[in-house]
Amino acid sequence: MNGNMMFQPLLISNLIQHAETYHGDTSIISKNTDGSITQSNWAQVAQNAKRFANVLQSFGLTLSDRVATIAWNNHRHLESWYAISGSGFICHTINPRLFPEQLIYIINDADDKVLIFDKTFVPIISQIKASLTKVEHFICLDADDAIVSAAIPDVKFYDALIQAQSVNFAWPEFEENTASSLCYTSGTTGNPKGVLYSHRSTVLHSYAISLPDSFNLSAHDTILPVVPMFHVNAWGTPYAAAMVGCSLVLPGPMLDGASLVHLIDQYKVSMALGVPTIWQGLLSAAQQLNSRLDSLERNVVGGAACPQSMMEAFRDVHQCETLHAWGMTETSPLGVVNQLKAKHYDLAEAEQFKLRFAQGRPPFGISLRICDSENGVNEVQRDGKTTGHLQIQGHWIVNTYFGADKTALTSDAWFDTGDIATLDQDGYLNIADRAKDLIKSGGEWISSVELENIAMSHPDVEAAAVIAAIHPKWDERPVLIVKQRTGSQLKASEILAHYNNKIAKWQIPDRAIFVETMPIGGTGKILKKDLRQQFGSILLSV
Amino acid sequence: MNGNMMFQPLLISNLIQHAETYHGDTSIISKNTDGSITQSNWAQVAQNAKRFANVLQSFGLTLSDRVATIAWNNHRHLESWYAISGSGFICHTINPRLFPEQLIYIINDADDKVLIFDKTFVPIISQIKASLTKVEHFICLDADDAIVSAAIPDVKFYDALIQAQSVNFAWPEFEENTASSLCYTSGTTGNPKGVLYSHRSTVLHSYAISLPDSFNLSAHDTILPVVPMFHVNAWGTPYAAAMVGCSLVLPGPMLDGASLVHLIDQYKVSMALGVPTIWQGLLSAAQQLNSRLDSLERNVVGGAACPQSMMEAFRDVHQCETLHAWGMTETSPLGVVNQLKAKHYDLAEAEQFKLRFAQGRPPFGISLRICDSENGVNEVQRDGKTTGHLQIQGHWIVNTYFGADKTALTSDAWFDTGDIATLDQDGYLNIADRAKDLIKSGGEWISSVELENIAMSHPDVEAAAVIAAIHPKWDERPVLIVKQRTGSQLKASEILAHYNNKIAKWQIPDRAIFVETMPIGGTGKILKKDLRQQFGSILLSV
């Protein structure tokens, strides 16, 4: 017997309708590609989304056609998202930092019919355009511009397109499992793989990330997603912001520390989200600019582990609570967030702080387990010590990659994340390493992440990476790559001595190498693959 | 094209599994029928739920069979809920304060196969048992008791039943729109009508009520649902508590102020939920017992408007934030909660406080409109002034009453709530009155709620109700019924003078009548229907 309640599909268009109706005058602040600021609000975003939906309709697209975006976090990009998914098309967000051949592969693989882009990306698009045989419409997210028209002859301009359209558009209703958006993984091996989100998965994810024990989002908040909209949908915040009616500050292309300090202080940002490299820049700039970041109550760190020194700086200098979180493209992305439980508040403050370095625990809707092999179904103990392969299930977890003919899951329907981790009895997750970044020395595993965290705790170290170098006797040994702070005179012997008494002797890296710049990937992470290529054989040549 | 994400049905069994796995040691405090306290936790609740699921399975029930409960808020009742719905049966919660003939009607109408009850209700059940021809199993939520066995010869006892069963039970998976629970409205006219909730509606409602701008529930919280589990599922809190892993304090049968003060202070309750009459008792008892209710951060008031004096007492004496909320059996119940927005914090404190008297604004998942007639589709202005018929849509709103052959909705699929209300531009709802409680005097409407609030602001008034009395000239005129505080010597002329300069002269009640006791219904509300019967013709006899 079914319940006798109303049935309504969970649709992304409901999110923008809710924001328009109940939070119409709530600010959307947007930094444009030219650095100017546009002040808008949810009502205007909703109206422009409907105008742009009329534009897309005029192109004759049909349900589930792909519309690609290569754009910064800004209001036009936000409007286009709601227009695309709300219309029943698939919003394909593309990382502009990919190589040209990767861009061509992704756009053709997705069968994108429309390509929307910010001016910043005109050079790359004009370079690859001839290879994008399936794209029928190129739209620059800006006002008319002769230079852009010269570079991309048949380009259309967003502002002119929407100005020609009515704000009247009835969001269509369709089945909630319909695909809503598409994001390709950065793909460290082989071609990038697409994750195809649905309306249902996106709306349920929005509820989950807004909960008090997740990002705690409300209409009191002004949030700054520094994490790009092309990187797992800015961790879902543009959807959740509409759900709860919070204000958004969209930083556009300027992600340097000083620009972020100005945005936080001027628009009273209460929460910001990004990767550790972003926070490093923010903390330095805040110090230089003498800003206390007074409005900032909390920041979310994902993408990589947050060094202890960074978390302490946020807490002690800025009275800002740093929340560790973990997820990936395949998990929409929220897997876990680190929020303490009631019982933890009885602990001493130092003990509480230590707990914050775990990645966190899952919201309702996510299940985790640690198995003894990546295809395995044997769970290891949840004792906070036993490591194994992290696997995940939930309403917003990938099932099959876009276009793939076989499942991405284990035989019993879990997704293996590729991470090595522990779980404790409360369900707190601790990521030890990526499975592929573990170092196997003489049959024993060494965690590269642990070695990096120790290096990062040295005041002269700005960035650190530990790789597995091939070793004639031990198979692999850890090698530390360091970028030191400007003006530092750190020696290899000193940084290696920094490991003494912190870990077992046999785990200390064999070598420390100083570099001028770290290779950084499209999502702000250090490209260990490149470092392995460059330094992976260095112990052989001794 | 569908998204390629995992599909899992939204099921109530997932809630208890989540609480068991990630919040196993979080306390569940329960006051038993005999006044003793049982300390349990989510892991034990989950285990006993599985044991009781095995009991129900041994009865040979089939999917969607109804299992009724007549019980207080306690741990056994909580366990039985998860066992019943988690197994795919329908948990039919019954209000024990109904008249015997109403209980018989409801139990037979629902076709209940099993009846679960607390000892308190042995007398009424033994009285009506002969009329309950379809009930096959009577289960007392307690240990074996000879007196109960004597009164109900074939009774079984919960404790013995579950002790005989294994904790191994695999929660079955079924379609998420399957019915999960059933609650009858109090039914002021005609027979009570059943609202049949689904697993999907319950889980989505749990997400929505846990949001920061709803009840703001997290694993930091210890919540005390004073509102009974038989009254719209204790406003959904037993489900949401499992979702977020908060601690529960279940007050059993003792809902007097002193008992609640002791529970709040002893178990450090952070949030409590109930109707105004409960809070009146709590505030008086806290004063007498000299308790500051230090742990209580917020309380939710629903069921009736919260008098200003009460909200001020919570704020000023107890530093407790009072949240107005509105809903009904047909809305699961959450329609709106009053949480302020960022812009309101720029207002003076007194202005902010005034805003808190609206019922609130809807979470994502609910839409509201005010129409010019109860069947009408013409929306009136959202100006905070224009009153009309409140209508609602959403994932957890009734569609059709249990067993009814026609929809409960308007021609365009909205549910008319029977309330007269305004909406403002931010979506804040203000209930003016129940449509049936409005007083029509000489063609002009007078709100009984407004007149009651003014009476309640007089320090000598403990309870007040305003009814429409038949009038030979004006059709209807307001008559005020007052219960004064013990020891007060209030005169009718004084309480009527209290209205001067607060409202227009023609709206002041014609008469004030003092009563020793107010007729209170099963859900703690004043039964205006009874007052109208008693006093509705009083102006004719002048």
Contacts between the chains, C-beta under 8 A, distances in Angstrom:
chain1	res1	chain2	res2	distance
A	1	B	63	7.6
A	1	B	64	3.7
A	1	B	90	7.2
A	1	B	178	7.1
A	1	B	179	4.8
A	1	B	196	7.8
A	2	B	175	7.7
A	2	B	177	4.7
A	2	B	178	6.2
A	2	B	179	6.0
A	2	B	198	6.4
A	3	B	177	6.0
A	3	B	178	7.0
A	3	B	179	4.3
A	3	B	180	6.5
A	3	B	196	5.0
A	3	B	197	5.3
A	3	B	198	2.6
A	3	B	199	7.4
A	3	B	200	7.5
A	3	B	201	6.0
A	4	B	179	7.6
A	4	B	195	7.2
A	4	B	196	4.2
A	4	B	198	8.0
A	4	B	398	6.4
A	4	B	399	5.1
A	4	B	400	4.5
A	4	B	401	7.0
A	4	B	402	6.4
A	5	B	196	7.5
A	5	B	197	6.3
A	5	B	198	5.3
A	5	B	200	7.7
A	5	B	201	4.1
A	5	B	332	7.7
A	5	B	395	7.2
A	5	B	396	6.1
A	5	B	397	6.5
A	5	B	398	6.3
A	5	B	399	5.6
A	6	B	393	6.4
A	6	B	394	6.5
A	6	B	395	6.7
A	6	B	396	7.9
A	6	B	397	4.9
A	6	B	398	7.4
A	6	B	399	4.9
A	6	B	409	8.0
A	6	B	413	7.5
A	6	B	415	7.8
A	7	B	177	6.8
A	7	B	395	7.9
A	7	B	399	7.5
A	8	B	393	7.4
A	8	B	394	7.2
A	8	B	395	5.7
A	10	B	395	7.8
A	14	B	364	7.4
A	15	B	364	7.0
A	18	B	364	5.0
A	18	B	367	7.9
A	21	B	367	7.4
A	21	B	427	6.3
A	22	B	361	5.8
A	22	B	362	6.7
A	22	B	426	6.7
A	22	B	427	3.8
A	23	B	341	7.5
A	23	B	426	7.7
A	24	B	425	7.4
A	25	B	343	7.6
A	25	B	425	7.9
A	25	B	426	7.9
A	26	B	341	7.3
A	26	B	342	7.4
A	26	B	343	7.8
A	63	B	1	7.6
A	64	B	1	3.7
A	90	B	1	7.2
A	175	B	2	7.6
A	177	B	2	4.7
A	177	B	3	6.1
A	177	B	7	6.9
A	178	B	1	7.1
A	178	B	2	6.2
A	178	B	3	7.0
A	179	B	1	4.8
A	179	B	2	6.0
A	179	B	3	4.3
A	179	B	4	7.6
A	180	B	3	6.5
A	195	B	4	7.2
A	196	B	1	7.8
A	196	B	3	5.0
A	196	B	4	4.3
A	196	B	5	7.5
A	197	B	3	5.3
A	197	B	5	6.3
A	198	B	2	6.4
A	198	B	3	2.6
A	198	B	4	8.0
A	198	B	5	5.3
A	199	B	3	7.4
A	200	B	3	7.5
A	200	B	5	7.7
A	201	B	3	6.0
A	201	B	5	4.1
A	204	B	207	7.8
A	206	B	364	7.8
A	207	B	204	7.8
A	207	B	207	3.9
A	207	B	208	7.3
A	207	B	211	7.5
A	207	B	364	7.6
A	208	B	207	7.3
A	210	B	211	5.7
A	210	B	212	7.0
A	211	B	207	7.5
A	211	B	210	5.7
A	211	B	211	6.7
A	211	B	212	7.8
A	211	B	218	7.4
A	211	B	244	6.6
A	212	B	210	7.1
A	212	B	211	7.8
A	212	B	212	5.3
A	212	B	216	5.5
A	212	B	217	6.5
A	212	B	218	3.8
A	212	B	220	7.7
A	212	B	244	7.2
A	213	B	218	4.5
A	213	B	219	5.6
A	213	B	220	7.9
A	213	B	244	6.1
A	213	B	245	7.8
A	216	B	212	5.5
A	217	B	212	6.5
A	218	B	211	7.4
A	218	B	212	3.8
A	218	B	213	4.5
A	218	B	339	7.1
A	219	B	213	5.6
A	219	B	339	7.1
A	219	B	340	7.9
A	219	B	341	4.3
A	219	B	342	6.2
A	220	B	212	7.7
A	220	B	213	7.9
A	220	B	340	7.5
A	220	B	341	7.1
A	220	B	342	5.2
A	220	B	345	7.4
A	221	B	342	7.2
A	222	B	342	6.9
A	243	B	364	4.4
A	244	B	211	6.6
A	244	B	212	7.2
A	244	B	213	6.1
A	244	B	364	7.2
A	245	B	213	7.8
A	245	B	341	7.0
A	246	B	342	7.8
A	247	B	342	6.5
A	332	B	5	7.7
A	339	B	218	7.1
A	339	B	219	7.1
A	340	B	219	7.8
A	340	B	220	7.5
A	341	B	23	7.5
A	341	B	26	7.3
A	341	B	219	4.3
A	341	B	220	7.1
A	341	B	245	7.0
A	342	B	26	7.5
A	342	B	219	6.2
A	342	B	220	5.1
A	342	B	221	7.2
A	342	B	222	6.9
A	342	B	246	7.8
A	342	B	247	6.5
A	343	B	25	7.6
A	343	B	26	7.8
A	345	B	220	7.4
A	361	B	22	5.8
A	362	B	22	6.7
A	364	B	14	7.4
A	364	B	15	7.0
A	364	B	18	5.0
A	364	B	206	7.8
A	364	B	207	7.6
A	364	B	243	4.4
A	364	B	244	7.2
A	367	B	18	7.9
A	367	B	21	7.4
A	393	B	6	6.4
A	393	B	8	7.4
A	394	B	6	6.5
A	394	B	8	7.2
A	395	B	5	7.2
A	395	B	6	6.7
A	395	B	7	7.9
A	395	B	8	5.7
A	395	B	10	7.8
A	396	B	5	6.1
A	396	B	6	7.9
A	397	B	5	6.5
A	397	B	6	4.9
A	398	B	4	6.4
A	398	B	5	6.3
A	398	B	6	7.4
A	399	B	4	5.1
A	399	B	5	5.6
A	399	B	6	4.9
A	399	B	7	7.5
A	400	B	4	4.5
A	401	B	4	7.0
A	402	B	4	6.4
A	409	B	6	8.0
A	413	B	6	7.5
A	415	B	6	7.8
A	425	B	24	7.4
A	425	B	25	7.9
A	426	B	22	6.6
A	426	B	23	7.7
A	426	B	25	7.9
A	427	B	21	6.3
A	427	B	22	3.8
